[in-house]
Amino acid sequence: MNALENQGLVELAGREDRAELSALEGRPVRWAARLSPYGYDTLAYGQSRPRSEPLPGEAAPDRQLVEMIPS
């Protein structure tokens, strides 16, 4: 979670928010996080990108293969 927070994708809950969540859950909540607006945008972008592999039953797009020779 810390890496996601450092990238601005999530916001970690503070002490007051965790206390409120603990009361609602009836158990201690040691940590909690929610998506930041940037995190929501990142998810939306990830879901809207075209797939690199076709779904089962779909025809694969025509691709040219390139053979690499060792240097």
Steps between C-alpha positions, in 0.01 A plus 500: 500500500784740572624472142150576368472793738838633386374488140185690596266211415355450850443701816563326831244553774603704802450410865152656521377323187636166625329551837169567323545193280586291808175607665302411188672164455498405867868407483828689484585637155877534490521659154270611223546662165283645225570581139602856428350681201821415312456134602149495351635651178773236491246218536276649231797530264610143571154366421460705182828399338468248216595146593826370361359149464167414339221357711421129450313456173632825349729501201852619568598819318744464212849551634835487338761300683851635525787264570785646702851387429752486781762770491 
